[in-house]
Amino acid sequence: MIKVNGIHKSYGNLHVLKGVDLEIGKAEIVSIVGKSGAGKTTLLHILGTLDQADKGELLFDGENISKYNTKQLAAFRNKKIGFVFQFHHLLPEFTALENVCIPAYIQKTPQGKAEKRAKELLDYLGLADRISHKPTELSGGEQQRVAVARALMNQPAIVFADEPSGNLDSVSSQELHQLLFDLRRDFQQTFVIVTHNETLATMSDRTLVMNDGIIVST
């Protein structure tokens, strides 16, 4: 599904990525691990088109999207990619249902269709009775599940997650980890996850170890 060739990225004089080659297949769950500063999040942002490489190719289903302009990338990202971050980034003034619907509204999906999809996702994630609650009325684990539902709203080909359980207690972390594998089982969902959580890394199909801007072990 995704193939990157010779990805380099620098910020000023700091050479963060030093020639990364990588392939991700459909329905894989791949974890990226390594010490802080190894380049994990930078790589994730480039894979997710949130940032652009200085050099190298990013291919998605064989198409070189590294040549897309800003508008094309935004449309591609909204249609094909979902994101889950350590901090859920839910909008506090909106309910769980409204937060989940946002990606669909950006895609100009009719409200009725968007809400139907959002309710189905929230029900699947065990939040059917929380759809009218705002983020402050939800537990940390519930907030992160709402964020997962939002990431899945437009039926993305792949979900990128950056420390998705890093801000959760151990029980909520285990529940979230199991949820990711349930989504792969039930929907053939592909995940690429940056994590320091050894349990999650061990559960994954593959664990990529980064060190000093390159992948040193797969």
C-alpha positions as CSV (number, residue, x, y, z in Angstrom):
1,M,0.0,0.0,0.0
2,I,2.7,2.4,1.0
3,K,6.3,2.5,-0.2
4,V,9.0,5.1,0.6
5,N,12.3,5.3,-1.1
6,G,15.3,7.3,0.2
7,I,13.4,9.7,2.5
8,H,15.6,12.5,3.9
9,K,14.4,15.4,6.1
10,S,16.3,18.2,7.8
11,Y,15.3,21.1,10.0
12,G,18.0,23.7,9.6
13,N,21.3,22.0,10.3
14,L,19.6,19.0,12.0
15,H,19.5,16.0,9.6
16,V,16.5,14.0,11.1
17,L,15.8,11.4,8.5
18,K,18.9,10.0,6.6
19,G,17.5,7.8,3.8
20,V,14.5,5.8,5.0
21,D,13.2,2.9,2.9
22,L,9.9,1.3,3.9
23,E,7.0,-0.7,2.7
24,I,3.6,-1.1,4.4
25,G,1.0,-3.7,3.2
26,K,-2.7,-3.6,3.5
27,A,-4.2,-4.7,6.8
28,E,-0.8,-4.7,8.5
29,I,-0.2,-3.3,12.0
30,V,3.3,-1.9,12.1
31,S,4.9,-0.3,15.1
32,I,7.8,2.1,14.9
33,V,10.0,2.3,18.0
34,G,13.2,3.9,19.1
35,K,14.7,6.5,21.4
36,S,13.5,10.0,21.5
37,G,15.0,12.0,18.7
38,A,15.4,8.9,16.4
39,G,13.1,10.4,13.8
40,K,9.9,8.3,14.5
41,T,7.4,11.2,14.6
42,T,9.0,13.0,11.7
43,L,8.7,9.8,9.6
44,L,5.1,9.4,10.6
45,H,4.3,12.9,9.7
46,I,5.8,12.5,6.2
47,L,4.0,9.2,5.7
48,G,0.8,10.9,6.7
49,T,1.5,13.9,4.4
50,L,1.5,16.3,7.3
51,D,5.1,17.2,6.4
52,Q,7.1,16.8,3.2
53,A,10.5,15.2,2.7
54,D,13.4,17.1,1.4
55,K,14.4,14.2,-0.8
56,G,12.9,10.8,-1.7
57,E,9.6,9.3,-2.9
58,L,6.3,8.5,-1.2
59,L,4.2,6.1,-3.2
60,F,0.6,5.2,-2.3
61,D,-0.8,2.3,-4.2
62,G,1.9,2.9,-6.8
63,E,1.1,6.6,-7.2
64,N,3.9,9.2,-6.3
65,I,2.0,11.5,-4.0
66,S,5.2,13.4,-3.0
67,K,4.7,15.4,-6.2
68,Y,1.2,16.6,-5.1
69,N,0.7,20.3,-4.3
70,T,-0.7,21.5,-1.0
71,K,-4.4,21.4,-2.1
72,Q,-4.0,17.9,-3.6
73,L,-2.3,16.7,-0.4
74,A,-5.1,18.1,1.8
75,A,-7.8,16.3,-0.3
76,F,-5.8,13.1,-0.3
77,R,-5.2,13.2,3.4
78,N,-8.9,13.8,4.2
79,K,-10.0,10.9,1.9
80,K,-7.3,8.3,2.5
81,I,-5.7,8.9,5.9
82,G,-6.8,8.9,9.5
83,F,-4.8,10.2,12.5
84,V,-4.8,9.4,16.2
85,F,-2.4,11.3,18.5
86,Q,-1.3,11.0,22.1
87,F,-3.6,13.9,23.0
88,H,-7.0,13.4,21.4
89,H,-7.4,17.0,20.1
90,L,-11.2,16.8,20.4
91,L,-13.0,20.2,20.1
92,P,-14.3,20.9,23.6
93,E,-17.4,22.8,22.5
94,F,-18.6,19.8,20.4
95,T,-20.2,16.6,21.4
96,A,-18.7,13.2,20.7
97,L,-21.0,12.8,17.7
98,E,-20.1,16.2,16.3
99,N,-16.4,15.6,16.8
100,V,-16.5,12.4,14.9
101,C,-18.5,14.0,12.0
102,I,-15.9,16.7,11.3
103,P,-13.8,14.8,8.7
104,A,-17.0,14.0,6.8
105,Y,-18.2,17.6,6.9
106,I,-14.8,18.6,5.4
107,Q,-15.5,16.2,2.6
108,K,-19.0,17.8,2.2
109,T,-20.8,14.6,3.2
110,P,-24.5,15.4,3.9
111,Q,-25.3,15.7,7.7
112,G,-27.7,12.8,7.8
113,K,-25.2,10.4,6.2
114,A,-22.3,11.7,8.3
115,E,-24.3,11.3,11.6
116,K,-25.4,7.8,10.6
117,R,-21.8,6.7,10.0
118,A,-20.6,8.4,13.2
119,K,-23.3,6.7,15.3
120,E,-22.3,3.3,13.8
121,L,-18.7,3.9,14.7
122,L,-19.4,5.1,18.2
123,D,-21.7,2.1,18.8
124,Y,-18.9,-0.3,17.6
125,L,-16.5,1.4,20.0
126,G,-18.8,1.0,22.9
127,L,-19.8,4.7,23.1
128,A,-23.5,4.5,21.9
129,D,-24.6,6.1,25.2
130,R,-22.0,8.9,25.1
131,I,-22.7,10.5,21.7
132,S,-24.2,13.7,23.2
133,H,-21.4,14.1,25.8
134,K,-18.7,16.7,25.4
135,P,-15.0,15.8,25.9
136,T,-14.9,17.1,29.5
137,E,-17.7,14.6,30.3
138,L,-15.7,11.6,29.0
139,S,-12.9,9.6,30.6
140,G,-9.5,9.6,29.0
141,G,-10.1,6.3,27.4
142,E,-13.5,7.3,26.1
143,Q,-12.0,10.5,24.6
144,Q,-9.3,8.5,22.8
145,R,-12.0,6.1,21.4
146,V,-13.9,9.1,20.1
147,A,-10.6,10.2,18.4
148,V,-10.3,6.7,16.9
149,A,-13.9,7.0,15.6
150,R,-13.0,10.4,14.1
151,A,-10.0,8.9,12.4
152,L,-12.1,6.1,10.8
153,M,-14.9,8.5,9.8
154,N,-14.0,8.7,6.1
155,Q,-13.1,5.0,5.9
156,P,-9.4,5.7,5.4
157,A,-7.0,3.3,3.7
158,I,-4.6,3.7,6.6
159,V,-4.5,5.2,10.1
160,F,-1.3,6.7,11.6
161,A,-1.1,6.8,15.4
162,D,1.5,8.7,17.4
163,E,1.7,7.4,20.9
164,P,-2.0,6.6,21.0
165,S,-1.9,5.1,24.5
166,G,0.8,7.4,25.9
167,N,-1.7,9.5,27.9
168,L,-3.8,6.6,29.1
169,D,-3.7,4.5,32.3
170,S,-2.8,0.8,31.9
171,V,-6.4,-0.5,31.7
172,S,-7.4,2.1,29.0
173,S,-4.2,1.4,27.1
174,Q,-4.9,-2.3,27.0
175,E,-8.4,-1.6,25.8
176,L,-7.2,0.7,23.1
177,H,-4.6,-1.8,21.9
178,Q,-7.2,-4.5,21.6
179,L,-9.5,-2.1,19.8
180,L,-6.8,-1.6,17.1
181,F,-6.6,-5.3,16.5
182,D,-10.3,-5.7,16.5
183,L,-10.5,-3.0,13.8
184,R,-8.0,-4.9,11.7
185,R,-9.9,-8.1,12.1
186,D,-13.3,-6.7,11.4
187,F,-12.5,-4.0,8.7
188,Q,-9.0,-5.0,7.4
189,Q,-7.8,-1.6,8.8
190,T,-4.1,-0.8,8.3
191,F,-2.2,0.9,11.2
192,V,1.2,2.5,11.5
193,I,1.9,3.3,15.1
194,V,4.8,5.2,16.8
195,T,5.0,3.9,20.3
196,H,7.1,3.5,23.4
197,N,4.7,0.8,24.7
198,E,6.5,-2.5,24.5
199,T,3.3,-4.5,24.8
200,L,1.8,-2.8,21.8
201,A,5.0,-3.2,19.8
202,T,5.2,-6.9,20.6
203,M,1.5,-7.4,19.5
204,S,2.1,-5.8,16.1
205,D,2.8,-7.7,12.9
206,R,6.1,-5.9,12.5
207,T,8.2,-3.7,14.7
208,L,10.5,-1.2,13.0
209,V,13.4,0.1,15.2
210,M,14.7,3.5,14.3
211,N,18.0,5.0,15.4
212,D,19.6,8.2,14.4
213,G,17.3,8.8,11.4
214,I,17.3,5.4,9.8
215,I,15.5,2.1,10.3
216,V,18.0,-0.3,11.8
217,S,15.8,-3.4,12.4
218,T,12.5,-4.7,10.9
